[in-house]
Amino acid sequence: MATYEYLCSRCGPFDVKLAIGTAPKAHGCPECAGEARRVFSSPGLSRTSNAAAALRAREEQSREAPAVVSELPPGTGVRPRTHPSLPRLPRP
């Protein structure tokens, strides 16, 4: 989906989300139902730092194929904490 900008002569600018490449030259205004013409504006692009781009890529990758951890990595020196009442629970 892409966001297309239209300008109504009575109500002003408004945005419409449509499939890419399907935006007509004119669209009905959501407020007055009049015809609004399509306005071409600059795309919403921004530059990010390499570190932020790497974090975003890593986050997106973990969304699709998360890393499964079954034990602590070697050499961390951290022992998992257990609740003090766990040893008193009945065991089968």
N, C-alpha and C positions, 0 to 999 in steps of 0.2 A: 504494500500500500504506500502511496505517495501523498503528500499534502500539497494541494494546489490552492493558489490564492486567487480570489475573485474580488472585483470592486463593483459595488452597487452604487449607482449615481445618487440614490436617496439615503441609503443606510450606511454606506461605507464599506470597508474591506471585511472579508470573512474567508475562512479556510474550509476546504472540503477534502476529505480523504477518499481517494479513488485508486483503483488498480493502475499501475504504471502504464502510461501510454493511452489511457482511455478518457482523458480529460477533454470535454468539449470546449469550444471557443467561448460559449456563453453557458451560464448556469442560473437556475432560479435562486433568487435571494431567499434565505430561510425566514426573514422577518416580513418583507412586503410582497414576496412571491414575484417581484419584478425581475427582469433579465439583467444579469450582471456579467460584465466582460472579464475574461481571464487576464490576470496581471502576471508578468514574468518578473521574478525577483531572483536574487542570488541564492544559491543553495546554502543550506545550513551546515557548512563544513567548518571544522575547527582543527587546529593542530595540537597534538598532545605530545608530551615528552616521551622519550623512549621507555622510561621506567613505567609510566602510566599505561602506555600501549602494551607493554609486556604483561603487566598485571591484568589488564582487561582480557588479553588473549588467554592467559592462564585460567582466569575465571570462566571464560566461555568454554574452554576445553574441559574443565572440571564439571561443567554442567552436562556435557555430553558423555564423558567417560571419566567418572570420578575415580580417584585413586583409593583403593581399598586397603586399609591398614589393619593387620591382624595382631601386631605386636609392636612394642616400642622399638625404635631404631637402636642399633648397638652403640654403646658408648655415650648414651645420653645421661646416665647416672641418675635418672629419675625413676623412682619406684612408684607404681600406682598406689594411690591411697585407698584404703578400704575403710568402710564405716566401722566404728568400734563394736557395734551390736551384731555385725555379720557372723563372727565366730560362735555366738550364742544361739543362732538359729538352728532348728532341728534339721538334720540331714537324713535323707532316705537311706 
